[in-house]
Amino acid sequence: MPTIDGIIKAIEAVAPTWLQESYDNSGLQVGNRAAEAKAALLCTDVTEAVIDEALARGCNLVVSHHPLLFHGLKRIDGSNAINRIVIKAIKNDIAIYSAHTSMDNAPQGVSHHIAKRLQLANVEVLEPQPGRLMRLVVYTPRSHAEAVAKALWKAGAGRYGNYDCCSFSAPGTGTFRALDGAHPFVGEQGELHAEEEVRQEFLIDTAMRHSITSALIAAHPYEEPAFDFIALSNESHLSGSGVIGTIAPMPLTDFLEKVKAVMEVNTIKYSSPDPSKPVAKVALCGGAGAFLAQNAIAKGADIYITGDVKYHDFLTYGEEITIADIGHYESEHFTKEIFYEIITEKFPNFATYYSEIEKNPINFI
């Protein structure tokens, strides 16, 4: 039987918390990581009814997309729903874990999942995350360059797109003089030493800096290896908000009917500058994604699909691109499928359930 921590690590291997936006609170909301996980209930939102359902099904782990806790609790007195959920979860040893914008921004996250359901091809991130990449430069004696590279690759350095073990190296000569108290790997104390070295370069994610440093120190033979982390302005094209892809051209109304069927949507609000123009290039973002409409326009999309579009967004962008609002809940409720695939692939014999009582809090007549 896996632990709560084991389930969390499986999810965070796909959607690490460092991918989340600064305002977010993805991660363990309530519970003990070390506890044994008996069964998991998957949902979009954590409600009192969902906690009751978890109890009825014997689940001591609830995995949600939207975090239960967005703001700090100043008191836990049962005076509101969040208070009551926290109290009930703690009383019944139920852990609650949420992967929100960490899953939104993940390379195989929410928007990618929608693109897969809609059978989009040539899928790319609509707004890649900036400031995530760094270059590690390290100087290593030639005799140990391969071992150091392997250790850094194992720690996660040198991953780029669909490639790993990426690096660059160039030979050179390093000089140093070991002073009193030093214990040099090569050379003698007090003498100037020249050593054939290799300059090695690796692309890393900024979140990996500390773990990469530890791996480097452990693998490098020098007492004090010389290395630099250089911040890059390059965007990470693996992680970020929304996606854009292509389909075989079809009439707008036919495509919207397909979206309704695939996403199980009853109503779509949309605005189109030219309803007769076929749809071939599709941009989308799960959740509240109106902020990416300009990105969709800039990338030449025929339609942009998201949720929570305001009247003035339709007015502002509706003359340049078809805007389709399928609803916030409707665009994200299939996130449960991502959780299910992650957990059952890693722990095939672990009991994992979709919430059956969860429903869209918004009704239509």
Solvent accessible surface area in square Angstrom, and as a share of the most:
residue,aa,sasa,rsa
1,M,153,0.68
2,P,21,0.13
3,T,56,0.33
4,I,2,0.01
5,D,32,0.16
6,G,20,0.19
7,I,1,0.00
8,I,1,0.00
9,K,128,0.54
10,A,12,0.09
11,I,0,0.00
12,E,40,0.18
13,A,86,0.67
14,V,46,0.26
15,A,0,0.00
16,P,22,0.14
17,T,42,0.24
18,W,93,0.33
19,L,6,0.03
20,Q,48,0.21
21,E,58,0.26
22,S,123,0.79
23,Y,144,0.55
24,D,17,0.09
25,N,58,0.30
26,S,11,0.07
27,G,9,0.08
28,L,52,0.26
29,Q,20,0.09
30,V,15,0.09
31,G,46,0.44
32,N,92,0.47
33,R,95,0.35
34,A,80,0.62
35,A,36,0.28
36,E,93,0.42
37,A,0,0.00
38,K,122,0.52
39,A,6,0.05
40,A,0,0.00
41,L,0,0.00
42,L,0,0.00
43,C,0,0.00
44,T,1,0.00
45,D,44,0.23
46,V,15,0.08
47,T,59,0.34
48,E,57,0.26
49,A,52,0.40
50,V,1,0.00
51,I,0,0.00
52,D,67,0.34
53,E,16,0.07
54,A,0,0.00
55,L,74,0.37
56,A,92,0.72
57,R,70,0.26
58,G,45,0.44
59,C,4,0.02
60,N,17,0.09
61,L,0,0.00
62,V,0,0.00
63,V,0,0.00
64,S,0,0.00
65,H,0,0.00
66,H,30,0.14
67,P,10,0.06
68,L,13,0.06
69,L,30,0.15
70,F,86,0.36
71,H,156,0.70
72,G,73,0.70
73,L,66,0.33
74,K,190,0.80
75,R,159,0.58
76,I,90,0.45
77,D,80,0.41
78,G,23,0.22
79,S,81,0.52
80,N,73,0.37
81,A,46,0.35
82,I,69,0.35
83,N,4,0.02
84,R,97,0.35
85,I,4,0.02
86,V,5,0.03
87,I,51,0.26
88,K,64,0.27
89,A,0,0.00
90,I,103,0.52
91,K,159,0.67
92,N,60,0.31
93,D,117,0.60
94,I,2,0.01
95,A,4,0.03
96,I,0,0.00
97,Y,0,0.00
98,S,0,0.00
99,A,0,0.00
100,H,22,0.10
101,T,8,0.04
102,S,0,0.00
103,M,0,0.00
104,D,28,0.14
105,N,3,0.01
106,A,1,0.00
107,P,44,0.28
108,Q,126,0.56
109,G,0,0.00
110,V,3,0.02
111,S,4,0.03
112,H,36,0.16
113,H,19,0.09
114,I,5,0.03
115,A,2,0.01
116,K,144,0.61
117,R,67,0.24
118,L,1,0.00
119,Q,138,0.61
120,L,18,0.09
121,A,51,0.39
122,N,116,0.59
123,V,56,0.32
124,E,105,0.47
125,V,9,0.05
126,L,1,0.00
127,E,64,0.29
128,P,11,0.07
129,Q,20,0.09
130,P,98,0.61
131,G,53,0.51
132,R,34,0.12
133,L,19,0.10
134,M,16,0.07
135,R,84,0.31
136,L,0,0.00
137,V,2,0.01
138,V,0,0.00
139,Y,69,0.26
140,T,0,0.00
141,P,1,0.01
142,R,128,0.47
143,S,95,0.61
144,H,55,0.24
145,A,15,0.11
146,E,117,0.52
147,A,56,0.44
148,V,0,0.00
149,A,8,0.07
150,K,113,0.48
151,A,29,0.22
152,L,0,0.00
153,W,62,0.22
154,K,179,0.76
155,A,34,0.26
156,G,3,0.03
157,A,1,0.00
158,G,0,0.00
159,R,132,0.48
160,Y,124,0.47
161,G,36,0.35
162,N,153,0.78
163,Y,158,0.60
164,D,89,0.46
165,C,69,0.41
166,C,46,0.28
167,S,60,0.39
168,F,121,0.50
169,S,64,0.41
170,A,32,0.25
171,P,100,0.63
172,G,39,0.38
173,T,98,0.57
174,G,15,0.14
175,T,91,0.53
176,F,65,0.27
177,R,145,0.53
178,A,11,0.08
179,L,122,0.61
180,D,135,0.70
181,G,61,0.59
182,A,28,0.22
183,H,141,0.63
184,P,43,0.27
185,F,97,0.40
186,V,37,0.22
187,G,28,0.27
188,E,111,0.50
189,Q,90,0.40
190,G,49,0.47
191,E,102,0.46
192,L,131,0.65
193,H,44,0.20
194,A,64,0.50
195,E,36,0.16
196,E,103,0.46
197,E,15,0.07
198,V,15,0.09
199,R,86,0.31
200,Q,7,0.03
201,E,32,0.14
202,F,2,0.01
203,L,40,0.20
204,I,4,0.02
205,D,20,0.10
206,T,43,0.25
207,A,42,0.32
208,M,41,0.18
209,R,104,0.38
210,H,149,0.67
211,S,63,0.40
212,I,0,0.00
213,T,37,0.21
214,S,73,0.47
215,A,22,0.17
216,L,0,0.00
217,I,88,0.45
218,A,91,0.71
219,A,29,0.23
220,H,11,0.05
221,P,29,0.18
222,Y,31,0.12
223,E,94,0.42
224,E,150,0.67
225,P,17,0.11
226,A,58,0.45
227,F,60,0.25
228,D,75,0.39
229,F,33,0.14
230,I,69,0.35
231,A,82,0.64
232,L,30,0.15
233,S,110,0.71
234,N,88,0.45
235,E,74,0.33
236,S,13,0.08
237,H,123,0.55
238,L,77,0.38
239,S,5,0.03
240,G,4,0.04
241,S,16,0.10
242,G,2,0.02
243,V,0,0.00
244,I,6,0.03
245,G,1,0.01
246,T,43,0.25
247,I,22,0.11
248,A,79,0.61
249,P,97,0.61
250,M,51,0.23
251,P,75,0.47
252,L,4,0.02
253,T,80,0.46
254,D,76,0.40
255,F,0,0.00
256,L,11,0.06
257,E,101,0.45
258,K,51,0.22
259,V,1,0.00
260,K,59,0.25
261,A,77,0.59
262,V,33,0.19
263,M,0,0.00
264,E,113,0.51
265,V,8,0.05
266,N,135,0.69
267,T,73,0.42
268,I,22,0.11
269,K,113,0.48
270,Y,99,0.38
271,S,34,0.22
272,S,26,0.17
273,P,60,0.38
274,D,66,0.34
275,P,84,0.53
276,S,95,0.61
277,K,107,0.45
278,P,69,0.43
279,V,3,0.02
280,A,33,0.26
281,K,72,0.30
282,V,0,0.00
283,A,0,0.00
284,L,1,0.01
285,C,12,0.07
286,G,7,0.07
287,G,3,0.02
288,A,53,0.41
289,G,0,0.00
290,A,19,0.15
291,F,125,0.52
292,L,0,0.00
293,A,2,0.01
294,Q,92,0.41
295,N,39,0.20
296,A,0,0.00
297,I,35,0.18
298,A,84,0.65
299,K,77,0.33
300,G,45,0.43
301,A,11,0.08
302,D,24,0.12
303,I,0,0.00
304,Y,1,0.00
305,I,3,0.02
306,T,1,0.00
307,G,0,0.00
308,D,70,0.36
309,V,10,0.06
310,K,150,0.64
311,Y,154,0.59
312,H,124,0.55
313,D,30,0.16
314,F,32,0.13
315,L,111,0.55
316,T,84,0.49
317,Y,41,0.16
318,G,3,0.03
319,E,143,0.64
320,E,102,0.46
321,I,3,0.02
322,T,8,0.05
323,I,3,0.02
324,A,0,0.00
325,D,10,0.05
326,I,5,0.02
327,G,19,0.18
328,H,49,0.22
329,Y,34,0.13
330,E,23,0.10
331,S,2,0.01
332,E,3,0.01
333,H,24,0.11
334,F,20,0.08
335,T,3,0.02
336,K,22,0.09
337,E,44,0.20
338,I,10,0.05
339,F,0,0.00
340,Y,79,0.30
341,E,87,0.39
342,I,21,0.11
343,I,0,0.00
344,T,33,0.19
345,E,148,0.66
346,K,128,0.54
347,F,41,0.17
348,P,99,0.62
349,N,152,0.78
350,F,12,0.05
351,A,40,0.31
352,T,15,0.09
353,Y,80,0.30
354,Y,86,0.33
355,S,12,0.08
356,E,135,0.60
357,I,80,0.41
358,E,30,0.14
359,K,158,0.67
360,N,28,0.14
361,P,104,0.65
362,I,105,0.53
363,N,128,0.66
364,F,134,0.56
365,I,226,1.15
